[in-house]
Amino acid sequence: MSTLIPARELVKRNTVRFPGESSEYRAARDALLAEEIELRRHIERVAEMRRALPPGRKIEKDYRFEGENGPVSLADLFGDKQSLVVYAYMFGPQRQRPCPMCTSLLSAWDGEAPDIEQRVALAIVARSPIERLIAFKKERGWRNLKLYSDTSDEFSRDHYSIEADGSDNAGYHVFTRRDGSIRHFWSGEMGFETADPGQDPRGAPDLMPIWTILDTIPEGRGVDWYPSLEYGSPGAR
């Protein structure tokens, strides 16, 4: 393993200076840059640990879904890929409209899906009937996401996407297919129990591009703003 150059040494190599910036700004910005370098390194360490996980449990159940072109199995969702990402979308039959946060995330993913699927299969699973999912997909203008209905609720129940009261819970799951065996590889497990004081529960890395952008502005994420399905009309959220 190569020895990393200390972050503060790398900062000294940075020649970016903006016209009129003060010495106080540059000192503070250099200190922040050192932390950004350390953050990048920590993200890489966590990703390496994730990739090194031992084999997960073997999937023995024959999970079935209803897709836009008919019934499919979990194995079918892989297509020609060795790995599969399944996102559990909070749009169950008890909801009049889908979760705005999930929808914001998936709207971003819709544009990225053709790129993502060069490396991994991607499936969006919700508990509403497929006709309802297709109708909202058209309303939202999604072109690339593949939506599936968990008609039996079995997959959703086994993967913590149904609360005790029957409501939805979002989920992010990775499965692998090696030598004919499908295994669970990794799932997001950060929630209310692991949230820090004063923060909404969220995973790391954060899957929503919007928060990454808002984290770069002085106002930050805010404490009471969340994405909406529509803007400019009462009750849009």
C-alpha positions as CSV (number, residue, x, y, z in Angstrom):
1,M,0.0,0.0,0.0
2,S,1.4,3.4,-1.0
3,T,2.1,6.0,1.7
4,L,-0.2,9.0,1.4
5,I,1.2,12.4,1.4
6,P,-0.1,14.4,4.4
7,A,-3.1,16.5,3.4
8,R,-1.5,19.7,4.5
9,E,1.4,19.0,2.2
10,L,-1.0,18.5,-0.7
11,V,-2.7,21.8,0.2
12,K,0.6,23.6,-0.3
13,R,0.6,22.4,-3.9
14,N,-2.7,24.0,-4.6
15,T,-2.1,27.2,-6.7
16,V,-5.8,28.3,-7.0
17,R,-6.2,31.9,-5.9
18,F,-9.1,34.2,-6.7
19,P,-8.8,37.9,-7.4
20,G,-9.3,40.0,-4.3
21,E,-9.5,37.2,-1.8
22,S,-8.2,38.1,1.7
23,S,-5.4,36.3,3.6
24,E,-8.0,35.3,6.2
25,Y,-10.2,33.7,3.5
26,R,-7.2,31.8,2.1
27,A,-6.1,30.5,5.4
28,A,-9.6,29.3,6.3
29,R,-10.0,27.8,2.8
30,D,-6.7,26.0,3.0
31,A,-7.7,24.5,6.4
32,L,-11.0,23.4,4.8
33,L,-9.2,21.9,1.8
34,A,-7.1,19.8,4.1
35,E,-10.3,18.4,5.7
36,E,-11.8,17.8,2.2
37,I,-8.8,15.8,1.3
38,E,-9.2,13.7,4.5
39,L,-12.9,13.3,3.8
40,R,-12.1,11.9,0.3
41,R,-9.7,9.5,1.8
42,H,-12.1,8.4,4.5
43,I,-14.8,7.8,1.8
44,E,-12.3,5.6,-0.1
45,R,-11.5,3.6,3.1
46,V,-15.1,3.0,3.8
47,A,-15.7,1.9,0.2
48,E,-12.8,-0.4,0.4
49,M,-14.2,-2.0,3.6
50,R,-17.6,-2.4,1.9
51,R,-16.0,-4.1,-1.1
52,A,-14.2,-6.5,1.3
53,L,-17.3,-7.7,3.1
54,P,-17.5,-11.5,3.3
55,P,-20.1,-13.3,1.2
56,G,-23.6,-12.4,2.4
57,R,-26.5,-14.7,3.0
58,K,-27.7,-16.8,0.0
59,I,-31.1,-15.8,-1.3
60,E,-33.2,-19.0,-1.2
61,K,-36.6,-17.4,-1.8
62,D,-38.0,-17.0,-5.3
63,Y,-39.0,-13.4,-5.1
64,R,-41.5,-12.4,-7.8
65,F,-42.3,-9.0,-9.1
66,E,-44.6,-7.5,-11.8
67,G,-42.6,-5.4,-14.3
68,E,-43.6,-3.1,-17.0
69,N,-43.4,-6.0,-19.5
70,G,-44.8,-8.7,-17.2
71,P,-43.8,-10.9,-14.3
72,V,-40.1,-11.3,-13.4
73,S,-38.0,-12.9,-10.7
74,L,-35.2,-11.5,-8.6
75,A,-32.8,-13.3,-10.9
76,D,-34.3,-11.7,-13.9
77,L,-33.5,-8.2,-12.5
78,F,-29.8,-8.9,-13.0
79,G,-30.0,-9.0,-16.7
80,D,-26.5,-9.7,-17.9
81,K,-24.9,-8.1,-14.8
82,Q,-23.2,-9.7,-11.8
83,S,-24.5,-7.2,-9.3
84,L,-27.9,-5.6,-8.8
85,V,-29.0,-2.5,-6.9
86,V,-32.6,-2.5,-5.7
87,Y,-34.2,0.7,-4.3
88,A,-37.3,0.3,-2.3
89,Y,-39.5,3.2,-3.3
90,M,-42.0,4.6,-0.7
91,F,-45.1,4.4,-2.9
92,G,-47.3,1.7,-1.4
93,P,-51.0,1.2,-1.9
94,Q,-51.8,3.2,1.2
95,R,-50.3,6.4,-0.2
96,Q,-52.2,8.8,-2.4
97,R,-48.9,10.2,-3.8
98,P,-45.4,8.8,-3.5
99,C,-42.7,10.0,-1.1
100,P,-41.3,13.4,-2.2
101,M,-37.8,12.5,-0.9
102,C,-37.7,9.2,-2.8
103,T,-39.1,10.9,-5.9
104,S,-36.4,13.6,-5.8
105,L,-33.7,11.0,-5.5
106,L,-35.2,8.9,-8.4
107,S,-35.6,11.9,-10.6
108,A,-31.8,12.4,-10.3
109,W,-31.1,8.7,-10.9
110,D,-33.3,8.6,-14.0
111,G,-30.8,10.7,-15.8
112,E,-27.9,8.7,-14.5
113,A,-29.5,5.3,-15.1
114,P,-28.0,4.6,-18.6
115,D,-24.5,5.3,-17.1
116,I,-25.2,3.3,-13.9
117,E,-26.4,0.3,-15.9
118,Q,-23.1,0.1,-17.8
119,R,-21.7,-1.4,-14.5
120,V,-24.7,-2.7,-12.5
121,A,-28.3,-3.6,-12.9
122,L,-30.7,-1.1,-11.3
123,A,-34.3,-1.9,-10.2
124,I,-36.9,0.3,-8.4
125,V,-39.4,-1.7,-6.4
126,A,-42.6,-0.4,-4.8
127,R,-45.7,-2.0,-3.4
128,S,-48.3,-0.2,-5.5
129,P,-49.7,-2.0,-8.6
130,I,-47.5,-1.7,-11.7
131,E,-50.2,0.3,-13.5
132,R,-50.0,2.9,-10.8
133,L,-46.2,3.0,-11.0
134,I,-46.2,3.3,-14.7
135,A,-48.8,6.2,-14.6
136,F,-46.6,8.2,-12.2
137,K,-43.5,7.4,-14.2
138,K,-45.2,9.0,-17.2
139,E,-46.4,12.0,-15.1
140,R,-42.9,12.5,-13.8
141,G,-41.3,12.2,-17.2
142,W,-38.9,9.4,-16.2
143,R,-37.5,7.6,-19.2
144,N,-34.8,5.3,-18.0
145,L,-35.8,3.8,-14.6
146,K,-37.1,0.3,-14.5
147,L,-40.0,0.0,-12.0
148,Y,-41.4,-3.2,-10.5
149,S,-44.3,-4.0,-8.2
150,D,-43.8,-6.2,-5.2
151,T,-47.2,-7.8,-5.6
152,S,-46.8,-10.2,-2.6
153,D,-45.0,-7.8,-0.3
154,E,-42.6,-10.6,0.5
155,F,-39.5,-8.9,-0.7
156,S,-40.4,-5.7,1.0
157,R,-41.2,-7.4,4.3
158,D,-38.0,-9.4,4.3
159,H,-35.9,-6.3,3.5
160,Y,-37.4,-3.9,6.1
161,S,-39.5,-1.8,3.7
162,I,-42.7,-2.3,5.6
163,E,-43.2,-0.8,9.1
164,A,-45.2,-2.4,11.9
165,D,-48.2,-0.2,11.0
166,G,-48.0,-1.2,7.3
167,S,-46.5,2.0,6.1
168,D,-43.5,2.2,3.7
169,N,-39.9,2.5,4.5
170,A,-37.2,3.2,1.9
171,G,-34.3,0.9,1.3
172,Y,-31.1,0.5,-0.7
173,H,-29.9,-3.1,-1.3
174,V,-27.1,-4.7,-3.3
175,F,-27.2,-8.3,-4.5
176,T,-24.6,-10.4,-6.3
177,R,-24.8,-13.3,-8.6
178,R,-21.8,-15.5,-8.7
179,D,-21.6,-19.1,-9.9
180,G,-25.3,-19.3,-10.2
181,S,-26.0,-18.2,-6.6
182,I,-27.7,-15.0,-5.6
183,R,-26.5,-13.4,-2.4
184,H,-27.2,-10.3,-0.4
185,F,-24.1,-8.1,-0.4
186,W,-24.9,-4.9,1.4
187,S,-27.9,-2.8,2.5
188,G,-28.1,0.7,4.0
189,E,-28.6,0.3,7.8
190,M,-28.5,3.9,9.0
191,G,-31.8,5.3,10.3
192,F,-33.4,7.0,13.3
193,E,-31.4,4.8,15.7
194,T,-28.1,5.8,14.3
195,A,-28.9,9.5,13.6
196,D,-26.8,12.2,15.2
197,P,-28.5,14.9,17.4
198,G,-30.1,17.7,15.4
199,Q,-29.8,15.8,12.1
200,D,-32.3,13.9,9.9
201,P,-31.5,10.2,9.7
202,R,-29.5,9.6,6.5
203,G,-27.0,7.2,5.2
204,A,-23.3,7.7,4.2
205,P,-22.6,8.2,1.5
206,D,-25.7,10.2,0.9
207,L,-27.5,8.9,-2.2
208,M,-29.3,12.2,-3.0
209,P,-27.3,14.7,-5.2
210,I,-29.4,17.6,-4.0
211,W,-27.9,17.4,-0.5
212,T,-24.4,17.3,-1.8
213,I,-25.0,20.5,-3.7
214,L,-26.8,22.2,-0.7
215,D,-23.9,21.3,1.6
216,T,-21.6,23.6,-0.5
217,I,-23.7,26.8,0.1
218,P,-23.7,29.1,3.1
219,E,-27.3,28.3,3.9
220,G,-26.6,24.6,3.9
221,R,-29.4,22.0,3.9
222,G,-31.6,24.0,6.3
223,V,-33.6,22.5,9.1
224,D,-37.1,22.5,7.7
225,W,-36.9,22.3,3.9
226,Y,-37.5,19.1,2.0
227,P,-38.2,18.3,-1.7
228,S,-41.8,18.5,-2.9
229,L,-43.5,16.7,-5.7
230,E,-44.6,20.1,-7.0
231,Y,-43.8,23.7,-6.2
232,G,-45.9,26.8,-6.1
233,S,-49.2,25.3,-5.0
234,P,-50.6,24.8,-1.4
235,G,-50.1,21.2,-0.2
236,A,-47.7,20.3,-2.9
237,R,-45.5,18.4,-0.5
